[in-house]
Amino acid sequence: MAFTCRKCLFGGEAPWSKQDWTSCDDRIRGGSSTSQISIKPSTVHHPSTPAYSSSAFFHGHLDITTLGGAGFASQRNTTNTLGWHLEKFDGLELIIGKSDGKRYSFILKDEMLPKRPDGREQSSLNWEFEFVVPSPKEGEEGMRAGTVLRVKWCDFVPTYRGKPKEGLSRRIAANNIKRVTLMMRSFFGMQSGDFEVEVKSIAAFKEGDQVDGAAPVRQDGEDMTEKLREQEQREQPPPAESMVSKTTKEADEPKRPHLRGRAKNPILRFLSSCCGF
C-alpha cells in the first residue's frame, strides 16, 4: 500500500503566522460582522512534538441585522503562493480541532482580475467547499484526535458572485492557486452570532506515490506511517475518501440548494462583489 503524502501550506511544518492573514468582512459594505485569526496552543496536540503544538483559530461575530439577514465574515491569506506547485497533489487536507458546529466555507481562487479604478477587486470565479464539524460533547474538551477533511480538487464547487457556475468546462487550476479563504456566512439567517473553529493545518495531499517536497502524513504528532503499515497487514485498505468527514458530506447534500438560493438575494450578490466573491 502506498503512503499518503502531504505538503504543509499553513500549520505543521509551515507554522501559522497571524500576519499571513487579513480580514474581509461585510463591514466594507456597511455591515457589522467581524473576524480574526488568533494563533493559540492546539487542542489537537501531542506533548512529544512541540513543532505541531499551535493552531489557527478563526473566530469573530456574524451580524445579520444590519444588512437585513445577509452577512459574512472571512479571513484570507496575504502570502505568496507561487511556490506551492500543487498540480501533483490530489487536493487539500484540513485538520480541524475545536469547533462550534456551525457551517463554514473553505474557498480557493485560481485567478485574480485587475482591480477596479476605485481600488475594489473585480468578482472572479471561486471554488468552494462547505463543512460542519460537530462541537465537542461534554467531557471532550482538551486534547482530541481532531477531524481530518480531505477535499479532492473535483469536490470544490465553482461559484461566481454566490451562484454555482453551471456548465463550466474546466476544473480548478491546482498549479495556480492564488488565494485561500475561510468564511462564515449567514446563509440567509440560518446562523449568526459568535463563531469559532480551530484549524490545525492546511496541507496538500497525495494518495499514492511519494511527491517531491511532500512528507508522509503526520496527524496530531503521531507517525501515521505505522498506522498505514498496520492497515496493509490487515489487507483492509481504506476507501479513497475514507478521511473525508462523513458527517460533513451528509450535512452538505440536503442543504446544497442554498447555494442556488444565494444568487437570488440582491443584498448578498451586492456584498459578494466587495471581496471579489
C-alpha positions in Angstrom: 0.0 0.0 0.0 1.4 3.4 -1.0 1.9 6.2 1.5 -0.3 9.2 1.6 1.9 12.3 1.4 1.2 15.8 2.4 2.8 19.2 1.8 2.0 21.7 4.6 0.8 25.1 3.4 -0.3 26.5 6.8 0.4 24.9 10.1 2.6 21.9 11.0 5.9 22.3 9.2 4.8 25.7 7.9 4.0 27.4 11.2 1.0 29.7 11.4 1.5 33.4 11.4 -1.2 36.0 12.1 0.5 38.4 9.7 -0.2 35.9 6.8 -4.0 36.6 7.1 -6.3 39.6 6.7 -10.0 40.2 7.2 -12.7 40.7 4.5 -15.9 41.3 6.3 -19.3 42.8 5.4 -18.2 46.0 7.2 -16.8 47.3 4.0 -20.5 47.4 2.8 -22.0 48.9 5.9 -22.3 45.6 7.8 -21.2 44.9 11.4 -19.6 41.4 11.2 -16.0 40.9 12.4 -13.4 38.2 12.1 -9.9 37.4 13.4 -7.2 34.8 13.2 -5.6 34.0 16.5 -2.7 31.6 16.9 -3.1 29.6 20.1 -2.0 26.3 21.6 -3.7 23.5 19.7 -6.4 21.3 21.2 -5.1 18.7 18.7 -1.7 18.2 20.3 0.9 15.6 21.2 3.3 16.6 24.0 6.3 14.9 22.4 6.0 17.0 19.2 6.2 20.8 20.1 6.6 21.7 16.4 2.9 20.7 16.0 1.6 22.5 19.0 -0.2 25.5 17.5 -3.4 26.1 15.6 -5.1 29.0 13.9 -8.5 29.9 15.5 -10.8 31.6 13.0 -13.3 33.5 15.2 -15.5 36.6 15.3 -19.1 37.7 15.3 -21.6 37.3 12.5 -24.2 40.1 12.4 -27.3 39.6 10.3 -29.4 42.6 11.5 -27.5 45.5 9.9 -27.9 44.2 6.4 -31.3 42.6 6.7 -30.4 39.0 7.1 -27.3 38.8 4.9 -23.8 38.9 6.3 -20.3 37.3 6.1 -17.0 37.4 7.9 -13.8 36.0 6.4 -10.1 35.7 6.6 -7.9 35.3 3.5 -4.2 34.7 3.1 -1.8 37.5 2.1 1.2 35.3 1.4 2.8 34.5 -2.0 1.5 31.2 -3.4 3.8 31.0 -6.4 6.0 28.2 -4.9 3.2 25.9 -4.0 3.1 23.8 -7.2 0.1 21.7 -6.2 -0.7 20.2 -9.6 0.9 16.8 -8.5 -1.4 16.6 -5.5 -5.0 15.2 -5.3 -6.5 18.0 -3.2 -6.3 19.8 0.1 -6.5 18.5 3.7 -7.8 20.4 6.7 -7.3 19.1 10.2 -10.0 20.7 12.4 -9.8 20.7 16.2 -12.3 22.6 18.3 -15.5 23.7 16.5 -18.8 25.2 17.4 -20.8 23.0 15.0 -21.6 25.9 12.5 -21.2 25.7 8.8 -18.0 27.2 7.3 -16.9 27.8 3.8 -13.3 27.0 2.5 -12.7 29.0 -0.7 -10.0 28.9 -3.3 -9.2 31.3 -6.1 -7.1 30.3 -9.2 -7.5 33.6 -11.0 -7.3 37.3 -9.9 -8.5 40.1 -12.1 -7.0 43.6 -12.1 -8.6 45.9 -9.6 -11.2 48.4 -10.5 -10.4 52.1 -10.8 -11.8 52.7 -7.3 -9.4 50.0 -5.8 -12.0 47.3 -5.3 -11.4 43.8 -6.6 -13.4 42.5 -9.5 -15.5 39.5 -9.0 -14.0 36.3 -10.3 -14.5 32.6 -10.1 -14.4 30.9 -6.6 -14.0 27.2 -5.8 -15.9 26.4 -2.6 -16.2 23.6 -0.1 -18.5 23.8 2.9 -18.0 21.8 6.1 -19.6 21.3 9.5 -17.6 19.7 12.4 -19.8 19.0 15.4 -18.9 20.8 18.6 -17.3 18.5 21.3 -19.6 16.8 23.7 -19.3 17.4 27.4 -16.1 15.9 28.8 -14.3 16.0 25.4 -12.6 19.3 25.9 -8.8 19.4 25.8 -6.6 17.2 23.6 -8.6 15.3 21.0 -7.9 13.4 17.8 -9.2 16.2 15.5 -11.3 15.8 12.3 -9.4 15.3 9.0 -11.2 16.7 5.9 -9.7 15.7 2.6 -11.1 17.6 -0.2 -10.2 16.5 -3.7 -9.9 19.1 -6.4 -13.1 17.8 -8.1 -15.0 18.4 -4.8 -14.6 22.1 -4.9 -17.7 23.7 -6.3 -17.2 26.6 -8.8 -19.3 29.7 -8.0 -19.5 33.2 -9.3 -20.9 36.0 -7.1 -22.6 33.5 -4.9 -24.1 31.5 -7.7 -22.9 28.0 -8.8 -21.2 28.2 -12.1 -23.1 25.6 -14.2 -21.6 24.0 -17.3 -18.0 25.0 -16.6 -15.7 23.1 -18.9 -12.6 23.2 -16.7 -11.6 22.1 -13.2 -9.7 24.2 -10.7 -6.2 25.0 -11.8 -4.2 23.4 -8.9 -1.0 24.8 -10.2 -2.3 28.3 -10.0 -3.9 28.7 -6.6 -3.9 32.5 -5.8 -5.9 32.7 -2.6 -7.2 30.7 0.4 -10.2 32.0 2.4 -12.0 30.8 5.5 -15.5 32.2 5.6 -18.5 32.3 8.0 -21.8 33.1 6.2 -25.3 33.7 7.5 -27.0 31.6 4.8 -30.0 33.9 5.0 -30.4 33.9 8.7 -29.6 30.2 9.3 -26.7 31.2 11.6 -25.4 34.3 13.4 -23.6 35.4 16.5 -20.2 34.4 17.8 -18.3 31.8 15.9 -15.0 29.9 16.3 -13.3 27.0 14.6 -9.8 25.7 15.1 -7.7 24.8 12.0 -4.7 22.8 13.0 -3.2 22.8 9.5 -4.0 23.2 5.8 -1.9 20.9 3.5 -1.9 19.4 0.0 -2.3 15.7 0.0 -1.4 12.9 -2.4 -2.8 9.4 -2.3 -0.2 7.2 -4.0 3.5 7.6 -4.7 5.8 10.0 -2.9 5.8 13.6 -4.2 8.9 15.7 -4.2 8.6 18.2 -1.2 5.9 16.2 0.5 6.1 14.1 3.6 4.2 11.0 4.9 1.1 12.1 6.7 1.5 13.0 10.3 -1.6 13.8 12.4 -1.6 15.1 15.9 2.1 14.4 16.4 1.7 10.6 15.8 3.5 8.9 13.0 0.9 7.8 10.5 3.3 5.5 8.7 2.9 2.8 11.4 -0.9 3.0 11.0 -0.7 2.6 7.3 1.5 -0.4 7.7 -1.0 -2.0 10.1 -3.8 -1.4 7.6 -1.7 -3.1 4.9 -1.1 -6.1 7.1 -4.8 -6.4 7.7 -5.4 -6.1 3.9 -8.1 -3.7 4.5 -7.1 -0.5 2.7 -9.4 2.4 3.4 -11.7 3.8 0.7 -10.3 6.6 -1.4 -12.4 9.2 0.5 -12.3 7.5 3.9 -10.7 10.5 5.6 -13.4 12.9 4.4 -15.8 13.6 7.2 -19.0 11.5 6.7 -20.9 14.0 8.8 -19.8 16.8 6.5 -20.8 15.0 3.4 -24.2 14.0 4.8 -24.8 17.5 6.0 -23.8 19.1 2.7 -26.1 17.1 0.5 -29.6 18.1 1.7 -28.6 21.7 2.1 -26.8 22.2 -1.2 -29.8 24.1 -2.7 -28.9 27.1 -0.6 -26.0 27.7 -3.0 -28.5 28.3 -5.7 -30.6 30.5 -3.3 -27.8 32.8 -2.5 -27.8 34.3 -6.0 -31.5 35.3 -5.7 -30.8 37.6 -2.8 -29.7 41.0 -4.2 -28.2 42.1 -0.9 -25.8 39.1 -0.8 -25.0 39.4 -4.5 -24.1 43.1 -3.8 -22.0 42.0 -0.9 -20.2 39.3 -2.8 -18.6 41.9 -5.1 -16.8 43.6 -2.3 -14.1 41.0 -1.8 -14.2 39.6 -5.3 -16.5 36.7 -4.3 
